[in-house]
Amino acid sequence: MEFLNFHLIDWIILILLLITSLIGFNNGFIKEFLNFFIWTLSILFSFLIINKLLIFNLINPNVIFLMITFFILFLLSFIILKLIIYYFVGDLKNLINRNYVNNIFGLIFGFVKGFFFILLSISGIIYLFYTTKDFPLFLKNSLFFEPIKTYSIKVIEKIVNFI
């Protein structure tokens, strides 16, 4: 019985995937996709504005100041996009949200979103530790960690090549 060999981090990964899948099932694909779209656009918009402000020396390059500015820009763009998109798509979303196909696709999209979140989290951990040799022991003993680490390194390479 392989599941008895799961470590704490394996259970956390499974629970996170289960929770994001259930939230996706409850919300449906349309709402999940709109939320993902709003989050992605808000983050991209905030990065673009921060880069433009840094290029033109309009803000101080202090790390804490950059984080606060990014958070404020993200919050403003998130609220504005949420209001705009739900104003235009709100009625359509309520009509489509009542069928099981939407819920099943929401379940799948929620799982993929959770997996993507785990990949980004592990990518951040890899970035912080610089090498995979310095990882804490509880991560190294995980059954899921090696495959996730491999895909996370590929995600980092894609992000670096994209930037």
CORPELIN-V442947 format. One record per residue. N is the residue number from 1. RES is the residue in three letters. SS is DSSP state (a for helix, b for strand, c for the rest). NEAR is the number of other ideal C-beta (glycine too) atoms within 8 Angstrom. D_CENTER is the distance of its C-alpha to the mean C-alpha in whole Angstrom. Layout:
# CORPELIN-V442947
n: [N & N]
res: [RES & RES]
ss: [SS & SS]
near: [NEAR & NEAR]
d_center: [D_CENTER & D_CENTER]
This chain:
# CORPELIN-V442947
n: [1 & 2 & 3 & 4 & 5 & 6 & 7 & 8 & 9 & 10 & 11 & 12 & 13 & 14 & 15 & 16 & 17 & 18 & 19 & 20 & 21 & 22 & 23 & 24 & 25 & 26 & 27 & 28 & 29 & 30 & 31 & 32 & 33 & 34 & 35 & 36 & 37 & 38 & 39 & 40 & 41 & 42 & 43 & 44 & 45 & 46 & 47 & 48 & 49 & 50 & 51 & 52 & 53 & 54 & 55 & 56 & 57 & 58 & 59 & 60 & 61 & 62 & 63 & 64 & 65 & 66 & 67 & 68 & 69 & 70 & 71 & 72 & 73 & 74 & 75 & 76 & 77 & 78 & 79 & 80 & 81 & 82 & 83 & 84 & 85 & 86 & 87 & 88 & 89 & 90 & 91 & 92 & 93 & 94 & 95 & 96 & 97 & 98 & 99 & 100 & 101 & 102 & 103 & 104 & 105 & 106 & 107 & 108 & 109 & 110 & 111 & 112 & 113 & 114 & 115 & 116 & 117 & 118 & 119 & 120 & 121 & 122 & 123 & 124 & 125 & 126 & 127 & 128 & 129 & 130 & 131 & 132 & 133 & 134 & 135 & 136 & 137 & 138 & 139 & 140 & 141 & 142 & 143 & 144 & 145 & 146 & 147 & 148 & 149 & 150 & 151 & 152 & 153 & 154 & 155 & 156 & 157 & 158 & 159 & 160 & 161 & 162 & 163]
res: [MET & GLU & PHE & LEU & ASN & PHE & HIS & LEU & ILE & ASP & TRP & ILE & ILE & LEU & ILE & LEU & LEU & LEU & ILE & THR & SER & LEU & ILE & GLY & PHE & ASN & ASN & GLY & PHE & ILE & LYS & GLU & PHE & LEU & ASN & PHE & PHE & ILE & TRP & THR & LEU & SER & ILE & LEU & PHE & SER & PHE & LEU & ILE & ILE & ASN & LYS & LEU & LEU & ILE & PHE & ASN & LEU & ILE & ASN & PRO & ASN & VAL & ILE & PHE & LEU & MET & ILE & THR & PHE & PHE & ILE & LEU & PHE & LEU & LEU & SER & PHE & ILE & ILE & LEU & LYS & LEU & ILE & ILE & TYR & TYR & PHE & VAL & GLY & ASP & LEU & LYS & ASN & LEU & ILE & ASN & ARG & ASN & TYR & VAL & ASN & ASN & ILE & PHE & GLY & LEU & ILE & PHE & GLY & PHE & VAL & LYS & GLY & PHE & PHE & PHE & ILE & LEU & LEU & SER & ILE & SER & GLY & ILE & ILE & TYR & LEU & PHE & TYR & THR & THR & LYS & ASP & PHE & PRO & LEU & PHE & LEU & LYS & ASN & SER & LEU & PHE & PHE & GLU & PRO & ILE & LYS & THR & TYR & SER & ILE & LYS & VAL & ILE & GLU & LYS & ILE & VAL & ASN & PHE & ILE]
ss: [c & a & a & a & a & c & c & a & a & a & a & a & a & a & a & a & a & a & a & a & a & a & a & a & a & a & a & c & a & a & a & a & a & a & a & a & a & a & a & a & a & a & a & a & a & a & a & a & a & a & a & a & a & a & a & c & c & c & c & c & c & c & a & a & a & a & a & a & a & a & a & a & a & a & a & a & a & a & a & a & a & a & a & a & a & a & a & a & a & a & a & a & a & a & a & a & c & c & c & a & a & a & a & a & a & a & a & a & a & a & a & a & a & a & a & a & a & a & a & a & a & a & a & a & a & a & a & a & a & c & c & a & a & a & c & c & a & a & a & a & c & c & c & c & a & a & a & a & a & a & a & a & a & a & a & a & a & a & a & a & a & a & c]
near: [3 & 6 & 5 & 5 & 6 & 9 & 10 & 6 & 11 & 11 & 9 & 8 & 12 & 9 & 8 & 11 & 12 & 8 & 9 & 13 & 12 & 10 & 10 & 17 & 12 & 8 & 10 & 14 & 12 & 12 & 11 & 15 & 9 & 12 & 9 & 10 & 9 & 12 & 9 & 8 & 10 & 12 & 9 & 8 & 11 & 12 & 9 & 8 & 9 & 13 & 8 & 8 & 10 & 11 & 6 & 6 & 5 & 5 & 10 & 4 & 7 & 6 & 6 & 6 & 10 & 12 & 8 & 8 & 11 & 11 & 8 & 8 & 12 & 12 & 8 & 8 & 12 & 11 & 8 & 8 & 11 & 9 & 8 & 8 & 11 & 10 & 7 & 6 & 9 & 8 & 6 & 8 & 12 & 8 & 7 & 10 & 10 & 6 & 7 & 5 & 6 & 13 & 12 & 9 & 10 & 17 & 12 & 10 & 13 & 16 & 12 & 8 & 12 & 13 & 9 & 8 & 10 & 12 & 12 & 10 & 8 & 12 & 13 & 8 & 10 & 12 & 8 & 6 & 9 & 5 & 5 & 7 & 4 & 6 & 9 & 5 & 6 & 9 & 10 & 8 & 7 & 12 & 8 & 9 & 12 & 7 & 7 & 12 & 11 & 8 & 9 & 13 & 10 & 8 & 11 & 11 & 8 & 8 & 9 & 7 & 6 & 5 & 4]
d_center: [32 & 29 & 27 & 29 & 28 & 24 & 23 & 21 & 18 & 19 & 19 & 16 & 14 & 16 & 16 & 12 & 12 & 15 & 14 & 11 & 14 & 16 & 14 & 14 & 17 & 19 & 17 & 18 & 16 & 17 & 16 & 12 & 12 & 14 & 11 & 8 & 11 & 12 & 9 & 9 & 12 & 12 & 10 & 13 & 16 & 15 & 15 & 18 & 20 & 20 & 21 & 24 & 25 & 25 & 27 & 29 & 30 & 29 & 27 & 28 & 26 & 25 & 22 & 22 & 23 & 20 & 18 & 20 & 20 & 17 & 16 & 19 & 18 & 14 & 16 & 19 & 17 & 15 & 18 & 20 & 18 & 17 & 21 & 22 & 20 & 21 & 24 & 25 & 23 & 23 & 27 & 25 & 22 & 25 & 27 & 25 & 23 & 26 & 26 & 25 & 24 & 21 & 20 & 20 & 18 & 16 & 16 & 15 & 12 & 11 & 12 & 10 & 7 & 7 & 9 & 6 & 4 & 8 & 9 & 7 & 8 & 11 & 11 & 12 & 14 & 16 & 16 & 18 & 20 & 21 & 22 & 22 & 25 & 24 & 22 & 23 & 25 & 23 & 20 & 23 & 24 & 21 & 22 & 19 & 18 & 20 & 18 & 15 & 16 & 18 & 15 & 13 & 16 & 16 & 12 & 14 & 17 & 15 & 14 & 17 & 19 & 17 & 18]
